[in-house]
């Protein structure tokens, strides 16, 4: 199993994401934003949290124009897997890989704390380690985590069972309490909370471990 973790100027969770993949059994390659292609044989691309390009313009907007993101788009269009966390979720929406946008938090303040998430579906390689309805504790750390999509898009997400996680107590104003969504083919997950920060008991929690273990099990060759 091979994972690539993209590194942008301003990324600050790239190593955390790489360690979470490694602990689940992945061989991880760190990929620089100016690279024009992904390494051969990559099973999943991880786009980490942080402040890519200093969050100038819109969060993730500059990163979405980088050479590596063109390769990430091509990877997902071929049916490849991808996980975008926090700033990575913002990048996935800016590239058009996932629908919607992440707006400034409703309270206009940066939020950093552990929140409760409800698992809305177990029907994906990312969430099959949980049961639908489970409540898990995952840290958030964002200023622009307010998920927005129009009514038509929200209706499609609900109808297609593509809402992966919701907040039990909405911290940022996200529509329909959305904390994470899946692509139409269910092979891309974008989420604002940080599962890689809940993957080590020494860091205060392990509720994110099931996500990475599920990925490892699903992507292991038969």
C-alpha positions in Angstrom: 0.0 0.0 0.0 1.5 3.3 -1.0 0.4 6.8 0.0 1.6 10.2 -1.2 1.3 13.2 1.1 1.5 16.6 -0.7 3.6 19.3 1.0 2.8 23.0 0.2 4.5 26.1 1.6 2.6 26.6 4.9 1.6 22.9 5.4 1.9 22.1 9.1 0.1 18.7 9.3 2.0 16.9 6.6 4.2 14.8 8.9 1.2 14.0 11.2 -0.7 12.7 8.2 2.3 10.7 7.0 2.8 9.1 10.4 -0.9 8.1 10.6 -0.6 6.4 7.2 2.6 4.7 8.2 1.2 3.4 11.5 -1.6 1.8 9.4 0.9 0.1 7.2 1.3 2.4 4.3 4.6 3.2 2.6 4.5 7.0 2.4 6.1 9.4 -0.1 6.2 13.1 0.6 5.5 15.0 -2.6 6.5 18.7 -3.1 3.9 21.1 -4.5 6.0 21.9 -7.6 6.3 18.3 -8.7 4.3 17.8 -11.8 3.4 14.1 -11.2 2.8 11.7 -8.4 5.1 8.7 -7.8 4.2 5.5 -9.6 1.9 3.0 -7.9 0.3 5.4 -5.4 -2.9 4.1 -3.9 -4.1 7.2 -2.1 -3.1 10.9 -2.0 -3.2 12.8 1.3 -3.6 16.5 1.3 -2.8 17.8 4.8 -3.9 20.6 7.0 -2.1 23.9 7.5 -2.1 27.2 5.7 -1.0 26.5 2.1 0.5 29.7 0.6 -0.4 31.5 3.8 -4.1 31.3 3.0 -3.8 34.3 0.7 -6.8 34.9 -1.6 -9.0 32.1 -0.4 -7.9 29.1 1.7 -6.5 26.5 -0.8 -7.1 28.7 -3.8 -3.4 29.1 -4.7 -2.6 25.5 -3.8 -5.3 24.4 -6.2 -3.3 25.9 -9.1 0.0 24.2 -8.2 1.5 21.6 -10.6 0.9 18.7 -8.1 -2.8 19.5 -7.8 -3.2 19.0 -11.6 -1.7 15.5 -11.0 -4.1 15.0 -8.1 -7.1 15.9 -10.2 -5.9 13.5 -12.9 -5.4 10.8 -10.2 -9.0 11.2 -8.9 -10.4 11.3 -12.4 -8.8 7.9 -13.0 -10.6 6.6 -9.9 -7.7 7.1 -7.5 -8.3 7.6 -3.8 -7.7 10.9 -1.9 -8.1 12.2 1.6 -8.1 16.0 2.2 -8.0 17.2 5.9 -8.8 20.8 6.9 -6.8 22.9 4.5 -6.7 19.8 2.3 -10.5 19.8 2.3 -10.4 23.4 1.2 -8.0 22.5 -1.6 -10.3 19.6 -2.8 -13.2 22.1 -3.1 -11.0 24.7 -4.9 -9.9 22.1 -7.5 -13.5 21.0 -8.0 -12.8 17.5 -6.9 -15.4 18.0 -4.2 -18.5 20.3 -4.4 -19.1 23.3 -2.2 -16.8 25.7 -0.4 -15.4 26.4 3.0 -16.2 29.9 4.4 -15.1 31.9 7.4 -16.4 30.4 10.6 -19.7 31.9 11.6 -18.2 33.3 14.8 -15.3 34.8 12.8 -12.8 33.2 15.2 -10.2 30.5 14.9 -11.4 27.3 16.7 -9.0 24.7 18.1 -10.6 21.9 20.2 -11.8 18.4 20.2 -15.4 18.0 18.9 -17.9 15.2 18.6 -18.7 13.9 15.1 -21.5 11.6 14.1 -20.6 9.0 11.5 -23.3 9.4 8.9 -22.4 6.5 6.7 -20.2 3.4 6.9 -20.5 2.8 3.2 -17.0 4.0 2.1 -13.4 2.8 2.5 -12.8 5.7 4.8 -15.7 5.1 7.2 -16.3 1.3 7.1 -14.3 1.0 10.3 -17.2 2.7 12.1 -20.9 2.1 12.4 -23.3 4.7 11.1 -24.5 6.6 14.1 -21.3 6.3 16.0 -20.1 9.4 17.8 -16.3 10.0 17.8 -14.1 12.7 19.2 -11.8 14.4 16.7 -9.8 17.6 17.0 -10.5 20.7 14.8 -8.2 23.6 14.2 -9.6 26.1 11.6 -10.7 29.6 10.8 -12.5 28.8 7.6 -14.4 25.5 8.2 -17.9 26.7 7.6 -19.0 24.3 4.8 -21.4 25.8 2.3 -23.2 24.3 -0.7 -26.4 25.3 -2.4 -29.7 23.5 -1.7 -29.4 21.4 -4.8 -25.9 20.2 -3.9 -27.0 19.4 -0.3 -30.0 17.5 -1.5 -27.7 15.4 -3.8 -25.2 14.7 -1.0 -28.0 13.5 1.2 -29.7 11.5 -1.5 -26.5 9.8 -2.5 -25.4 9.1 1.1 -22.2 11.2 0.6 -22.2 13.0 3.9 -19.5 11.2 5.9 -19.5 13.1 9.2 -21.6 15.8 10.9 -20.9 17.8 14.0 -23.1 17.0 17.0 -22.7 20.6 18.2 -21.9 22.7 15.1 -18.9 24.9 15.9 -18.5 26.9 12.7 -22.0 27.4 11.1 -21.5 24.6 8.4 -24.7 23.9 6.5 -26.5 20.8 7.7 -23.7 20.5 10.3 -21.4 18.9 7.7 -17.9 18.1 8.8 -16.9 15.8 5.9 -18.2 14.7 2.5 -17.5 12.0 -0.1 -17.0 12.3 -3.9 -19.6 10.8 -6.2 -17.5 7.6 -6.7 -16.9 7.5 -2.9 -13.1 7.4 -3.4 -12.4 10.9 -2.1 -13.1 12.2 1.4 -12.7 15.8 2.5 -13.1 16.6 6.2 -12.4 19.6 8.4 -11.6 17.7 11.6 -8.1 16.1 11.9 -8.3 12.2 12.2 -4.5 12.1 12.1 -4.5 14.1 15.4 -6.6 11.3 17.0 -4.4 8.4 16.0 -2.1 8.1 19.1 -3.2 7.6 22.7 -0.3 9.8 23.8 -1.9 12.7 22.0 -5.2 12.4 23.8 -7.4 10.1 21.6 -7.5 7.3 19.1 -10.9 7.7 17.4 -9.2 8.5 14.1 -7.3 5.2 14.0 -10.3 3.3 12.5 -10.3 5.5 9.5 -6.6 4.7 8.6 -7.0 1.1 9.4 -10.1 0.8 7.2 -8.2 2.4 4.4 -5.3 0.0 4.8 -7.6 -3.0 4.8 -9.6 -1.8 1.8 -6.6 -1.0 -0.3 -4.5 -4.1 0.5 -4.2 -6.2 -2.7 -6.1 -9.4 -2.6 
